[in-house]
Amino acid sequence: MKNISNKRKYSDALNHKLNATGKYIYLKRKELNYSRQKLSDELIFLDIDISTQAIYDIEVGKRTVLDYELCAIAKVLKISADELLLDFKTRLES
């Protein structure tokens, strides 16, 4: 059986990170004085299971963010998903 590995491409436009939102998730989480555990706990209430390690990986760009995860994270952080993507959307339009 052939061994298939998942080789994700890191975007040069994202400084070789796997998502465009991690930095802003981190900043908003800190602004609200939420720990990673608090964010994880709040996501569990929305039926989104993201561990504290996975949140760290998202924030540093080592993990992608699924669309429904992004929406839930934005809801917990009291911000819109569009706001989390604003810098990247601006870069696409320029």
N, C-alpha and C positions, 0 to 999 in steps of 0.2 A: 504494500500500500504506500502511495506517495505521501510524503510528509509535507503538508502545506502550512506555511507560517503566514501570519498576518503582517504584511509590511506596509505600514501606513506611511504616507508621504507627508513630510513636514513642509509647510509652505514657507517660502522665503519671505512672503509678505507678512507672515505672522512671527517672524524671527525664529523660525523652526519650532514652533509650538503646535500642539494639536487642536487648539481652540483659540478663538478670538475674545473670549469673555472672562477667562480665568482671573486676569489682573483686576477687572472691574468687580467681579464677584468678591474677591479678596478685599478690595477697598470698601465696598458697600457693607460687607460683613463686619469689618473693623469699625466703620462709621456707626453701625447699630450696636456695637459692643457685643457681637455674637461670637461665641467660640465655634470652632468647627463642630463640636459635639452638639451645641444648641441648634445650629443649622441642620445637622443630620436628624436630630430629634424632631424638629419642626417639619422636615420633609416626610418623615415617617407618618405623621398625622395626615399627610396628603397621599399616602400609599406609594411614596417614592422612597425606595431603600438605597440611599447613598451613604456609605460609611465615611467616617472622618478621614480615613486614608484616601479614599476616592475624592473627597472634597479637596484635600491637599493636592492631589495629582491634577485635578482640574485647575486649581489656582495657579499652579506652576507650569501648566501647559503640557503635562505628561499624559493626559487623558482627554478624549473627546467628550463632548456633552451632547446627549441625545436631545431632540427637540422638546419632548415632554419633560425632561429633566430641567432644561433651561427655563421653561415656563413655570415650573414649580419653584425653582430657586428664585426666580424673579418675584413670584408672589410672596414667598417668605421674606425676601429682602425688601419688600414694599417698593418695587421698581418694575418697570416694564422690560420685557425681553428685548424690545427695540432699543431701549436705553443702554442695555448691556452690550448691544451690537453696534452702537452709534459710531464709534471710531472706525470700525471695519467697514461699515456701510459708507461712511464718508470717503474712505480710501478707495472703495470701488467706484465711486462716482467721480473721483478726480482723475 
